[in-house]
Amino acid sequence: MKTKIQFIEGLKGSGVVVSITYGNDRLLFDFGAPFRPDTQVYDGVILHRKQNALLDALRLGETPKVDGIYPKNDLCLFDGSVYENIVPSEDSTIKTAVLISHLHLDHMSNICYLDPSIPVYMHKNGKKLLTVLEDIQEGTPHERVVGIDYEVPFTHGPFTITPYFNDHPCFGSTSYYIDCPDMKIMYSGDIRFHGLSQEKAFAEIEKISHREIDLLIVDGTSYSPSEFVHDPNQIEELSKPSKDVLQGMFLEKHIYEDVVYRLKSSQSLGFFCTYHRDMQLIEALIEYLSKIDREIVFEVETAYVVQNVLHCPVKFYCSSHQQDSKILESVRINNVELSFADINNHANQYVVQVSYKNLMNLFSLNTQGGIYFHLFGDPFHKSGSRNLEKMLTMNEIEYVGYSNVYSFNHAFPNHLSWMLNTLQPKNVVCVHSRNPEKLNAMGANHVLPHQNEVYVYENNKLKCIGE
């Protein structure tokens, strides 16, 4: 008997889903929907349906067609037949567990479709954040989410899984080392080495380096041209292994330093948008702005997330839109509410969150001389919405964006090469990248697998069973 490996999603982009099976036991990691805005049906007018949600996701290619993980009731068509003969979880002998590396939606959004009996493992900080996001209707609920700790092994059937810290903006981001009966596998998750936890991230790889790795499955986002703005023809030079920050590249701290620099001499309001799941970014922004005596004024939902995850009181304001009464009541008990007049009268003291859906609030704020910092919130690029550009222009607000500053949330090519050189895996598969073939494998067997084909480990190499 051998460990069987299938790359279900993520070989040419986001939405990584990998299956590892030994006998009747299986691990899946991650389990999110691919990010494909160009083919997205849900445009803000067309709505998701609660009923038939799984069938809709399967038809649209937003969740994979995998046997043994979905409830029968959710797979049945109007005539009682099962959609495309997918084997329901109730009829399967396979015992599945799911490992989540972090809470970005392209890595975990589909856990809500899983049979309630299937355990979903994520770091305990990720589990906590997920619960809070569910309170503000941004969660992806599942009944059996299990919180885990770094470097505390746990088992599923014959697999022993050890979680390790990795650096990513989501709280609880995790890499996994999986000890299978006949091989050792490491899944990096989304990873970087230029964040605020840079030294810890480097040290974690060195800590793992004593372990044998037969297969490394690694995030290679920075090999996607749109995510790495250097000339693609330079990629070989940029991929030489080192811990250096190559000329012109941004460290995470440079973003916060730039925000502080631009606001330091300003007497006007600052504005920003962000992503609730990037709690490390929000935490750092609070700290850096305090150095110039600026405070953030959050929207109600974000204030709720901050109070329950970071446990610090904040200032907030109410949008003119209808608020969830329970969320608003909780935020009012623990934080300080400001009116638009309060904010406008002390413009040089505040940086105001104005998310895309609440852009009309700019008309109630003193925007003269203001700067809007696009900190990875929706839309993910200024070019993604004419309305954002239009509203900022109408209010004479300067736009400053940081999307894709040298692959901000993902490792630089030279750092990835350093990682591979340190870990010395026998085989490597690059996922989460549109150009996985560009990866510098540093002497490892660089495998470019085919989607959904079954691979086994023989004579120190991955072998496709169908070949």
C-alpha positions as CSV (number, residue, x, y, z in Angstrom):
1,M,0.0,0.0,0.0
2,K,1.2,3.5,-0.9
3,T,0.3,7.1,-0.1
4,K,-1.7,8.5,-3.1
5,I,-1.5,12.2,-3.9
6,Q,-3.8,14.2,-6.1
7,F,-3.6,17.9,-7.0
8,I,-7.2,18.8,-7.3
9,E,-6.9,22.6,-7.6
10,G,-4.3,25.3,-7.4
11,L,-1.7,24.0,-10.0
12,K,-2.2,27.1,-12.1
13,G,-3.5,29.7,-9.7
14,S,-5.3,30.1,-6.4
15,G,-7.8,27.8,-4.6
16,V,-5.3,25.1,-3.5
17,V,-6.9,21.7,-2.8
18,V,-4.6,18.6,-2.4
19,S,-5.6,15.1,-1.4
20,I,-3.4,12.6,0.4
21,T,-4.8,9.2,0.9
22,Y,-3.5,6.0,2.5
23,G,-6.0,3.1,2.5
24,N,-9.3,4.5,3.8
25,D,-7.9,7.6,5.4
26,R,-7.5,10.9,3.6
27,L,-6.3,14.4,4.3
28,L,-7.4,17.4,2.2
29,F,-5.6,20.8,2.2
30,D,-6.6,23.6,1.8
31,F,-10.3,23.9,0.7
32,G,-11.2,27.3,-0.8
33,A,-12.6,28.6,-4.0
34,P,-10.3,29.8,-6.8
35,F,-10.1,33.5,-7.2
36,R,-11.4,34.1,-10.8
37,P,-13.0,37.6,-10.9
38,D,-13.1,37.5,-14.7
39,T,-15.5,34.6,-14.7
40,Q,-17.4,35.4,-11.5
41,V,-21.1,35.1,-11.8
42,Y,-21.9,36.8,-8.5
43,D,-21.4,40.4,-9.5
44,G,-23.1,42.1,-6.6
45,V,-26.5,42.0,-8.4
46,I,-26.9,38.2,-8.8
47,L,-27.2,36.8,-5.3
48,H,-26.0,33.5,-3.8
49,R,-28.8,31.1,-2.9
50,K,-28.9,29.5,0.5
51,Q,-30.9,26.6,-0.9
52,N,-28.9,24.5,-3.4
53,A,-25.7,26.4,-2.5
54,L,-23.5,23.3,-2.9
55,L,-25.0,22.4,-6.3
56,D,-24.6,25.9,-7.5
57,A,-20.9,26.0,-6.4
58,L,-20.3,22.6,-8.2
59,R,-21.9,23.8,-11.4
60,L,-19.9,27.0,-11.4
61,G,-16.6,25.3,-10.6
62,E,-16.3,27.0,-7.3
63,T,-15.9,23.8,-5.2
64,P,-14.2,20.6,-6.5
65,K,-16.0,17.4,-7.4
66,V,-14.6,15.1,-4.7
67,D,-16.2,11.9,-3.6
68,G,-17.0,11.2,0.1
69,I,-17.1,14.7,1.6
70,Y,-20.5,16.3,0.8
71,P,-23.9,15.4,2.4
72,K,-26.3,13.4,0.2
73,N,-29.1,15.8,0.7
74,D,-27.0,18.7,-0.7
75,L,-26.0,16.7,-3.8
76,C,-29.5,15.6,-4.8
77,L,-31.1,17.1,-7.9
78,F,-34.9,17.8,-8.2
79,D,-35.5,14.2,-9.6
80,G,-33.7,12.6,-6.6
81,S,-30.5,11.6,-8.5
82,V,-27.1,12.6,-7.3
83,Y,-25.3,15.3,-9.2
84,E,-22.7,13.8,-11.6
85,N,-22.7,10.6,-9.5
86,I,-20.5,12.2,-6.8
87,V,-20.3,9.7,-3.9
88,P,-22.0,11.3,-0.8
89,S,-20.1,11.2,2.5
90,E,-22.7,8.8,3.9
91,D,-21.9,6.2,1.2
92,S,-18.1,6.5,1.4
93,T,-15.7,4.4,3.3
94,I,-13.0,7.1,3.2
95,K,-12.4,8.9,6.5
96,T,-11.5,12.5,5.6
97,A,-10.0,15.4,7.6
98,V,-9.2,18.9,6.3
99,L,-6.2,21.0,7.1
100,I,-6.5,24.8,6.7
101,S,-3.4,26.9,6.4
102,H,-5.1,30.3,6.9
103,L,-8.4,32.1,6.6
104,H,-8.0,33.8,3.2
105,L,-11.1,32.8,1.2
106,D,-9.3,31.1,-1.6
107,H,-7.9,28.6,1.0
108,M,-10.9,27.8,3.2
109,S,-14.2,29.3,1.9
110,N,-15.7,25.9,0.9
111,I,-15.6,24.2,4.3
112,C,-19.2,25.3,4.7
113,Y,-20.2,22.7,2.1
114,L,-18.5,19.8,3.9
115,D,-20.4,17.0,5.7
116,P,-20.7,18.1,9.4
117,S,-18.9,14.9,10.5
118,I,-15.6,15.9,8.8
119,P,-13.1,17.6,11.1
120,V,-11.5,20.8,9.9
121,Y,-8.2,21.7,11.6
122,M,-6.8,25.2,11.8
123,H,-4.7,27.1,14.3
124,K,-6.6,28.1,17.4
125,N,-6.2,31.9,16.5
126,G,-7.7,31.2,13.1
127,K,-10.6,29.4,14.7
128,K,-11.2,32.3,17.0
129,L,-11.2,34.8,14.1
130,L,-13.5,32.6,12.1
131,T,-16.1,32.6,14.9
132,V,-16.0,36.4,15.0
133,L,-16.3,36.7,11.3
134,E,-19.4,34.5,11.4
135,D,-21.0,37.0,13.9
136,I,-20.7,39.7,11.2
137,Q,-22.0,37.5,8.4
138,E,-18.6,37.0,6.8
139,G,-17.8,33.6,8.0
140,T,-17.9,30.2,6.4
141,P,-19.4,28.0,9.2
142,H,-18.7,24.4,9.8
143,E,-19.7,22.3,12.8
144,R,-16.4,20.5,13.5
145,V,-13.6,23.1,13.4
146,V,-10.8,22.0,15.7
147,G,-8.2,24.5,17.0
148,I,-4.6,23.4,17.0
149,D,-1.3,24.7,18.3
150,Y,2.1,25.1,16.6
151,E,4.4,22.2,17.0
152,V,1.8,20.0,18.8
153,P,1.4,16.9,16.6
154,F,-2.0,15.3,16.1
155,T,-3.1,12.3,14.1
156,H,-5.7,11.3,11.5
157,G,-5.6,7.5,10.8
158,P,-2.0,6.7,9.9
159,F,-1.0,10.3,9.4
160,T,0.9,12.3,12.0
161,I,0.5,16.1,11.4
162,T,2.7,18.8,12.9
163,P,1.7,22.4,12.4
164,Y,4.4,25.1,12.1
165,F,4.2,28.9,12.2
166,N,4.5,30.7,8.9
167,D,4.3,34.5,8.3
168,H,1.1,35.7,6.5
169,P,-1.3,38.6,7.4
170,C,-4.0,36.1,8.7
171,F,-3.8,35.2,12.4
172,G,-2.9,31.6,12.9
173,S,-1.3,31.0,9.5
174,T,0.2,27.6,9.3
175,S,2.5,25.2,7.4
176,Y,2.0,21.5,7.9
177,Y,4.5,18.6,8.1
178,I,2.8,15.3,7.4
179,D,4.4,12.0,8.4
180,C,2.8,9.3,6.1
181,P,3.6,5.6,6.5
182,D,5.9,5.6,3.4
183,M,6.9,9.3,2.9
184,K,7.2,12.7,4.5
185,I,5.3,15.7,3.0
186,M,5.4,19.4,3.9
187,Y,2.8,21.9,2.7
188,S,4.0,25.5,3.1
189,G,0.7,27.3,2.9
190,D,1.0,30.9,1.7
191,I,4.3,32.0,3.0
192,R,6.6,35.0,3.1
193,F,9.9,36.2,4.7
194,H,9.6,40.0,4.5
195,G,6.8,40.6,7.0
196,L,7.1,42.0,10.5
197,S,7.9,38.5,11.7
198,Q,10.7,38.1,9.2
199,E,13.3,36.7,11.6
200,K,10.8,34.3,13.2
201,A,9.8,33.1,9.7
202,F,13.4,32.4,8.7
203,A,14.1,30.6,12.1
204,E,11.0,28.4,11.6
205,I,12.4,27.0,8.3
206,E,15.8,26.4,9.9
207,K,13.9,24.5,12.8
208,I,12.2,22.3,10.2
209,S,15.4,21.7,8.2
210,H,16.4,18.7,10.3
211,R,13.3,16.8,9.2
212,E,13.4,14.6,6.1
213,I,11.1,15.9,3.3
214,D,10.2,13.7,0.4
215,L,7.7,16.1,-1.1
216,L,7.5,19.9,-0.5
217,I,4.3,21.5,-1.8
218,V,5.2,25.2,-1.9
219,D,3.4,28.6,-2.5
220,G,4.9,30.1,-5.7
221,T,2.7,33.2,-6.1
222,S,5.7,35.5,-6.8
223,Y,6.3,33.5,-10.1
224,S,3.0,34.9,-11.4
225,P,3.9,38.0,-13.5
226,S,1.0,40.1,-12.3
227,E,2.0,39.4,-8.7
228,F,5.7,40.3,-9.1
229,V,6.3,43.5,-11.0
230,H,10.0,43.0,-11.9
231,D,10.7,42.1,-15.5
232,P,9.9,38.4,-15.9
233,N,13.1,38.1,-17.9
234,Q,15.0,38.8,-14.7
235,I,13.4,35.9,-12.8
236,E,16.5,33.7,-13.0
237,E,18.7,36.4,-11.4
238,L,16.0,37.2,-8.8
239,S,15.8,33.5,-7.9
240,K,19.3,33.1,-6.5
241,P,19.0,31.9,-2.9
242,S,19.5,34.6,-0.2
243,K,17.9,36.2,2.8
244,D,18.5,39.6,1.3
245,V,15.9,42.2,0.5
246,L,16.6,42.8,-3.2
247,Q,16.9,46.4,-4.4
248,G,13.5,48.0,-4.9
249,M,11.5,45.4,-2.9
250,F,9.2,46.3,-0.1
251,L,9.3,44.9,3.4
252,E,5.9,44.9,5.1
253,K,7.1,47.6,7.6
254,H,7.8,49.9,4.6
255,I,4.1,50.1,3.9
256,Y,3.3,51.3,7.4
257,E,6.2,53.7,7.4
258,D,5.0,55.1,4.1
259,V,1.5,55.7,5.6
260,V,3.0,57.4,8.6
261,Y,5.4,59.5,6.4
262,R,2.5,60.8,4.2
263,L,0.3,61.7,7.2
264,K,3.0,63.1,9.5
265,S,2.9,66.6,8.2
266,S,-0.8,66.6,7.1
267,Q,-3.6,68.3,9.0
268,S,-6.2,66.5,6.9
269,L,-8.0,63.2,7.5
270,G,-6.6,60.0,6.3
271,F,-8.8,57.2,4.9
272,F,-8.3,53.5,4.3
273,C,-9.9,50.2,3.4
274,T,-8.7,46.8,4.5
275,Y,-9.6,43.2,4.7
276,H,-11.1,41.8,8.0
277,R,-9.1,38.6,7.7
278,D,-5.7,40.5,7.7
279,M,-5.7,41.1,11.4
280,Q,-2.0,41.4,11.6
281,L,-2.1,44.3,9.2
282,I,-4.8,46.0,11.3
283,E,-2.8,45.4,14.5
284,A,0.3,46.9,12.9
285,L,-1.5,49.9,11.5
286,I,-2.9,50.8,15.0
287,E,0.7,50.6,16.4
288,Y,2.4,52.7,13.7
289,L,-0.2,55.4,13.6
290,S,0.1,55.8,17.4
291,K,3.6,57.1,16.8
292,I,2.2,60.2,15.2
293,D,-0.7,60.6,17.6
294,R,-3.2,59.4,15.0
295,E,-6.1,57.0,15.9
296,I,-8.1,54.9,13.6
297,V,-11.9,55.4,13.5
298,F,-13.3,52.0,12.5
299,E,-16.6,51.1,10.9
300,V,-18.9,49.1,13.3
301,E,-18.1,45.6,11.9
302,T,-14.4,46.1,12.0
303,A,-14.5,47.6,15.5
304,Y,-16.4,44.4,16.5
305,V,-13.7,42.2,15.0
306,V,-10.9,44.2,16.6
307,Q,-12.4,44.1,20.1
308,N,-12.9,40.4,20.0
309,V,-9.6,39.4,18.4
310,L,-7.1,42.0,19.4
311,H,-9.0,42.9,22.7
312,C,-8.2,46.6,22.6
313,P,-10.8,49.4,22.7
314,V,-11.1,51.6,19.6
315,K,-13.0,54.5,18.2
316,F,-15.7,53.9,15.7
317,Y,-18.5,55.6,13.8
318,C,-21.9,54.5,12.5
319,S,-22.6,54.4,8.8
320,S,-25.9,55.6,7.5
321,H,-26.6,52.0,6.4
322,Q,-28.6,49.8,8.7
323,Q,-26.4,48.1,11.4
324,D,-26.9,44.7,13.1
325,S,-28.4,45.8,16.4
326,K,-26.6,43.2,18.5
327,I,-23.2,44.0,16.9
328,L,-23.7,47.7,17.3
329,E,-24.8,47.2,21.0
330,S,-21.7,45.2,21.7
331,V,-19.4,47.7,20.1
332,R,-21.0,50.6,21.9
333,I,-20.4,49.0,25.3
334,N,-16.7,48.5,24.8
335,N,-15.6,51.3,22.5
336,V,-15.9,55.1,21.9
337,E,-18.4,56.3,19.3
338,L,-17.7,59.4,17.2
339,S,-20.0,61.4,15.0
340,F,-19.0,62.8,11.6
341,A,-18.8,66.2,13.3
342,D,-16.4,64.8,16.0
343,I,-14.2,63.4,13.2
344,N,-14.3,66.6,11.1
345,N,-13.5,68.9,14.0
346,H,-10.3,66.9,14.8
347,A,-9.2,65.9,11.3
348,N,-5.5,65.8,12.1
349,Q,-6.0,63.2,14.8
350,Y,-7.8,60.5,12.8
351,V,-7.6,58.0,10.0
352,V,-11.0,56.8,9.0
353,Q,-12.0,53.5,7.6
354,V,-14.2,53.9,4.6
355,S,-14.8,50.6,2.9
356,Y,-16.0,50.2,-0.7
357,K,-19.6,49.5,0.3
358,N,-19.6,52.7,2.5
359,L,-18.0,55.1,0.0
360,M,-21.0,57.4,0.2
361,N,-19.8,58.3,3.8
362,L,-17.1,60.4,2.1
363,F,-19.7,63.1,1.5
364,S,-20.2,63.4,5.3
365,L,-16.5,63.8,6.0
366,N,-14.0,66.7,5.5
367,T,-12.1,65.2,2.6
368,Q,-10.1,68.3,1.7
369,G,-6.4,67.4,1.4
370,G,-7.2,63.8,2.4
371,I,-5.3,60.6,1.4
372,Y,-7.0,57.2,0.8
373,F,-4.8,54.3,1.6
374,H,-5.8,51.1,-0.2
375,L,-4.7,48.4,2.2
376,F,-5.8,45.3,0.4
377,G,-9.6,45.8,0.9
378,D,-12.3,45.3,-1.6
379,P,-11.9,46.1,-4.5
380,F,-8.4,44.5,-4.5
381,H,-7.2,47.0,-7.1
382,K,-8.1,50.6,-7.8
383,S,-8.6,49.5,-11.4
384,G,-11.2,46.9,-10.2
385,S,-13.8,49.6,-9.7
386,R,-14.6,52.8,-11.6
387,N,-16.8,53.8,-8.7
388,L,-13.8,54.0,-6.2
389,E,-11.8,56.1,-8.6
390,K,-14.8,58.3,-9.4
391,M,-15.6,58.9,-5.7
392,L,-12.0,59.8,-4.8
393,T,-11.8,62.2,-7.7
394,M,-15.1,63.9,-6.8
395,N,-13.9,64.4,-3.2
396,E,-10.4,65.5,-4.3
397,I,-8.8,62.7,-2.3
398,E,-5.3,61.4,-3.2
399,Y,-5.1,57.7,-3.8
400,V,-2.2,55.6,-2.5
401,G,-2.3,51.8,-3.3
402,Y,-0.1,49.0,-2.1
403,S,-1.5,46.0,-4.0
404,N,1.1,43.7,-5.4
405,V,4.1,45.7,-4.1
406,Y,6.5,42.9,-5.1
407,S,4.1,40.2,-4.1
408,F,3.4,41.7,-0.7
409,N,1.8,38.6,1.0
410,H,4.0,36.0,-0.7
411,A,7.7,35.2,-0.6
412,F,10.2,36.8,-2.9
413,P,11.8,34.4,-5.4
414,N,15.2,34.6,-3.7
415,H,13.6,33.8,-0.3
416,L,11.8,30.8,-1.8
417,S,15.1,29.6,-3.2
418,W,16.7,30.0,0.2
419,M,13.9,28.0,1.8
420,L,14.3,25.2,-0.7
421,N,18.1,25.2,-0.3
422,T,17.6,25.0,3.5
423,L,15.0,22.3,3.6
424,Q,16.6,20.1,0.8
425,P,13.4,18.3,-0.2
426,K,13.7,15.4,-2.6
427,N,10.7,16.5,-4.7
428,V,9.0,19.9,-5.0
429,V,5.6,20.9,-6.5
430,C,4.9,24.6,-6.9
431,V,1.2,25.6,-6.4
432,H,-0.7,28.9,-6.2
433,S,1.2,30.2,-9.3
434,R,0.5,30.8,-12.9
435,N,4.1,30.0,-13.8
436,P,5.1,27.1,-11.6
437,E,7.7,26.0,-14.0
438,K,9.7,29.1,-13.2
439,L,10.4,28.0,-9.6
440,N,14.1,27.5,-8.8
441,A,13.9,24.0,-7.4
442,M,17.5,24.1,-6.0
443,G,18.4,20.6,-7.1
444,A,15.2,18.9,-6.0
445,N,13.1,16.9,-8.5
446,H,10.8,19.6,-9.8
447,V,7.5,17.9,-10.5
448,L,4.8,19.6,-12.7
449,P,1.9,17.3,-12.0
450,H,-1.4,17.0,-13.9
451,Q,-4.6,18.0,-12.2
452,N,-6.5,15.1,-10.6
453,E,-4.0,12.5,-11.7
454,V,-2.9,10.1,-8.9
455,Y,0.8,10.1,-7.9
456,V,2.7,7.8,-5.6
457,Y,6.3,7.9,-4.2
458,E,8.7,5.4,-5.6
459,N,12.5,5.4,-5.7
460,N,12.7,8.9,-4.2
461,K,10.4,10.4,-6.9
462,L,6.8,11.1,-7.5
463,K,5.3,8.8,-10.1
464,C,2.0,9.2,-11.9
465,I,0.0,5.9,-11.7
466,G,-1.4,6.4,-15.2
467,E,2.0,6.7,-16.8
